[in-house]
Amino acid sequence: MSYTFLKKDLGQIQRTAKLTRKETLWGLFFGALIGFYDGIFGPGTGSLLAFIFVRFYGYDFLTANASGKVINTTTNFAALTFFVPHGHVV
């Protein structure tokens, strides 16, 4: 919260440039890190995704949150398709 409080223009403008190779590699790292967090803990994954999209990739807040929700829903559905047939859902 303090980061967004100090940087007033954060998430106001969406970047239109293509991702660089370095940004793609960082994306793989962040994806693995957030995926691990989502698998162990779960809550807050969408917020982490939105923050990463805004801070490191220049998305505006609306696009970042929408993208985070799509990714979060997709990973939850993928987990269900794996665990339901095996009977590991509480």
Residue pairs with C-beta under 8 A, 6 or more apart in sequence:
3 10
3 55
4 10
4 11
10 54
10 55
11 54
11 59
11 60
11 61
11 64
12 60
13 58
13 60
14 58
14 59
14 60
14 63
15 57
15 58
15 59
17 58
19 27
19 57
23 56
23 57
26 56
27 57
30 52
30 56
34 45
34 48
34 49
34 52
35 75
37 44
37 45
37 48
38 45
38 72
38 75
39 79
45 68
45 72
45 75
46 65
46 68
46 69
46 72
47 68
49 64
49 67
49 68
49 71
49 72
50 61
50 64
50 65
50 67
50 68
51 64
53 59
53 63
53 64
53 67
53 68
54 60
54 61
54 64
59 67
80 89
83 89
